[in-house]
Amino acid sequence: MLFFVKHVSKLHNMQSIYTRRATVSWALYDWANSAFYTTVVAGFFPIFFQKYWSSGVDPTVTTSRLGFATGIAGFIVALLAPVLGAMADRSGTRKRQLFFWSMCGVLATASLSLVGQGQWFVSASLFVIAAVGASAANVFYDSLILNVSDDSELDRVSAFGFSLGYLGGGLLFSCNVLMTIRPQWFGLVNSVEAVRASFFLAAVWWLFFSLPLLRNVHEAHVKKPLLSWGYSFCQSFVSLLRTIKAIREYPNLSLFLIAYWLYIDGVNTIYAMAVDYGVALGLPTESLLAALLLTQFVAFPASLTLGWVGHRFGAKKGILFCIFVYLGATTYAYFLNSISEFFALAVVVGLVQGGIQSLSRSFFARLIPVGRSAEFFGFYNMMGKFASILGPILIGSVALITSDSRASISSLMILFFLGGVLMWRIPSK
């Protein structure tokens, strides 16, 4: 890890960014929670849900169940995120709340290893709890970027976090995939035990690599912190209502949030449902996992590269480029027939997946008022989580109505198109 950090810093001639303890510790949280998003959300949960917890039913029914579970989790976080963010701004408890919500996600993820065959409702419920914990914690993680970087570094620091996330998530996921292919090498009876162990390992990884942020990242001092959680919540809700009313004073921010809601909906849905789509098409499971693993390692250098592109040419141009690539990828997915084509799609998505997320975060960070980072990042995450409602439910609904997985995936094209049009209208400066 240290060799990688030094090598990248020399390559970009920006050693201070990649070797500062607070910045690296902040970025390592992405390394930590990517274990959940890679191993659970994108990797094993859709496959295990399809073949173990929700077996014996039509694949489109399982797709709809998974889509609705993902949508419910997004809805809960969408309601919580802005209030939690406002409360953190007023009480100076970003790190404390990050730890609390992370622990909710860690415990629910570990509990998935104990769910028996056919218990699709229990597994879906634990998945919702874990997803809520991960997403709520990200409200505070995102807002802490302003404590570890200045305005000129936002694109690169944001990209650094996402790149470490893809690298860390990919490393653990590669180990977990090997466990499922060769369970006897690890003293496991079969692949079912290997998947259960993978859920537990993802939880441990998430917890362990969260510790550097909690130790080394320091929050900005709050002059008059609120004294109680109850009072803090009430005052934060009042502050939230004021923010909703005042957000009209920030037209570029409002327009970006709507654009972000649309295009990131497509991004999140593709990430969460891609493996399920491949399973529905009858593609081999091991090859699908290998394609997902390839996406992780492609996204690692691509995120760093697009962070430099955003710094050099502007975050807006980088985001629009990524949206255009996603439009092409979604169109291509409709006609996909073979595992080789799925691999090609995985490479294309990997090139822009981390970039569009990191550039969106840094672009938004430049729009928010000073001293209200967690509150406005709560809005940012709220829009992202509302995006996690529409896409999965759209996929699930179209799959149920048409019984055609190809038609369901093509429905995402409209989200990228509309998001790109609105993003185009936002001034670059």
C-alpha angles and dihedrals in degrees: 000000000000090000090052093049093050093045093051092045092054091046093055096032089232102113096153092063097050098041103042108116095223094048095048091045090051092049091048090067087068087051086052104048094037085077087071096044095045104036098033112022101035101020128033104005096066092046096042090045091051097045106026116018097034100026123144097043133094112283091237090058090053090047090053092048091051092045093051092047090053090047093051091052090050092049093053093050091045089059095044103039103076094043092047091049094050091048091052092051092052098042103033093234104129095125093043093052092043089057094046095051092041090055090052088055094043094052094046091048092050090048091059087073089067100051115112130225117287094018094120095151094053092047092047091050093051089047090054092051092048092047092049091050093049095046096044090050089052090062089067095036092055093047092052090066087086088060094056104038142033127230095273092054101045098100093048097042092047090049090047090058094049093045092053088048093056092044095048094041090047094050094052092042092052089054091048093049090051089051091056094046095045106021092160090065088065097042093258125138100223145338092279090063089045093056091048090051089049091058090052093047091050089055093049092047091050093051098043098049092046090069098079091059092049090050105038108028113083124201124228111263116262110217096208110019117194114254104220137031092231094051090042091054093049094047091045091053090052089048090050092054089051090050092051089052094045097044088087086071088067104058095168091050091048092049092048093051091054092046091046091049090057104043098036087052088065092045094051093045094051090049094049099039105033096095091044088052091053091049090050089053090053097248117156114272097224091052091050090054090048090052091051090050090051089053091056095054094043090051092053099070092027091060091053091047094050089047087059090045090054091049092048103038104016133274093255094061090047092052093049091050091053092049090053090052091050091052090055092045093051091051090049092049091062091063096040114131111156139047091245089059089048089054090051090051090049091055093049093049091046091056093062107019097089094034097058091049097047095044091048091053094049093043090053093046089063092055101053125096118255115267096019101081100129092043093052093040084054087060089046092053091042090059090045092052094045083054087055088059102052099045100050093041089048090051092046095046095048090046091053095045098044102023084220120120091192092058091049094054093047090058088075093069093082091058093056092045096051093042091052093050092052092044090053090058094057114097113249092228 
